[in-house]
Amino acid sequence: MFLVTGAAGFIGFHMCKLLLQRNIKVIGLDSLNSYYSKSFKLKRLSILKKKKNFKFIKLDLREKSKLESLFCTNKFKSVIHLAAQPGVVYSYKDPKSYTENNVRASKILMDCIKKYKIKNFIFASSSSVYGDHKKYPIKENFNLKPKNHYAKTKVICENIIKKNFKNSLTNTKIIRPFTVYGPYGRPDMLILKMLSKIKNKKKLNVFNYGKHLRDFTYVEDVVNIIFKLSKIKNKSIEIFNICASKPIEINYLLKISKKILNKNIKINLRPERKGEMKITYGSNKKLLKNISYKNFIQIEKGLKKTINWYNSFSNKKILDKFK
């Protein structure tokens, strides 16, 4: 049985979906906070709940006694910890929520994992922990230079794991996903934001004049890789970048989006924004040495699939508003 935290979130939803397709029993946790539309999260959950092997529990990980009870009454083989307070810009507006929901919540979960001797533990960190570097692609052993509060909380969590699971029998892995996108994505991220602006005939703010480079990684690739990693036994804590390792400029993304949509995109070019990385470009060499995975979905194909999903999604209004 798998425990997936953040089950109503973007990657969590796709993770649960994949596990259920493989007839694995899943308990999904989520606090259903209001960072973006709760209705959208419930829509994701409604899809998962159609599967008999899925059970959803609304739970804030900081509720220690309830979490302890859950571990006590269920024999989890693996825990995939995807729950987090996301967002770079919002981390400056409410830094306390990041400390609470990313650090404190993760620490309580880790205590349960250690106490109940869970066999496999995967912690979702972020590519943002690297910050900006002069040399690319970024490897897992590069220095961490977090530029924003969100990234700093992820680094803190990584350090807690390294301290508490150093000599543990739990197969522990830290993953650092790079610019994940796809259907049912977060509405505060560029691609869904772009589609929403086009629908509402509004201008899209594009920062750093569209010159940011992003290592876009399709969500189905990400969850397939996480599942493969969950089956690997490792004595020491292992860290993996999850990325296609093919960065593109945001201006190019907009160009191919325009071609797919056959629509003009109204753009408001703006200067660089505080806390954002100029380049995300990871090396996946270590990852590919450990798992068999070659066919990453190309950006053109992944973008088409995302746009097709958006066009078919009936309640687009719930994607329009976010903090």
C-alpha positions, 0 to 999 in steps of 0.5 A: 500500500502507498501513502501519497501526500498532496493527492489533490495536487497536480503531481499528487493526482497524477501519481495516484492515478498511475499507482491505481492503474497498476492496481496498487492500493493508495491512501491519498492525503490532502489538506485542501488549502485555498492557495488555488481553487479548492473546486479544482482539487475536488475535481481531481479527487472525483476522478481518483475516487472512481477507483476502488483501490483509492481512499482519500483522507482530508488531513493536515500533516501538522495534525500529529495525533491523526497522522500517527493513528493513520500509520498505526492502522495501515501497513504502508509499504511506501510513502511519497511525500508531494504535499507542499505549499508551492509558489515562488512569488507567494512565498514573499507574501506569506513566508510563515505558511511555507515554514509551517506547511513545508518544514513543520508538516514534513518533520511530523510526517518523517517522524511517523515514517521512521517510527513505523519503519516504512520501507520506501520514502520519496521526498519531493524537493524542487529544482529551485533549491539550486538557484542560479549557477554559471555552469549547466546542466546542474548535477545533483552534487552542485551547491544549493543556492536557494533564491526564495523562501519556498526553495529555502524550506525545501533545503531545510527539509532535505537537511532534516532527511539527511540527518534523520535517515542517514543510518535508516533501513528505509530506502530514502530518495530525494527528488528534484523535479524541473518545471513540471507541466501537463493536464490538470496543472497548477493554474498559477504556472505559466502554461495554464495562466497563458491559456486562461489569459487567452480565453479571457482576452487579457494580456499575459505578463512575461517576465525577464522579457521571455528570456528565462530558460526552463527545463520543461518536464511532462508530468506523466514522465515525472510520475513514471520515474517516481514509481520506478525509483520507488522500487529501487533499494538503496542503502544510503540516501539518494538524490535525483534530478527529474528532468528532460534535460532539454531547456527552452526559452519562454519566448520559444514556448510562446511561439509554439503555443501560438502555432498549436492554438492558431491564435495570437497571444497578447503579451506584456513583456516585463523585467525579471521578478524577485526570487525567480531562477534565470535558468532551470537546466538539470542533468539526468545522467544519474537518473538514467544510470539507475532506471531505464527511461529514455523516451521523455515526451517532447515539449511540442507533444506535451504542450499539445496534450495540455492544450487539448485537455484545457480545451475539453475541460468544462469548468474553466472559470475555476482556473482563472483565479489564484493568489 
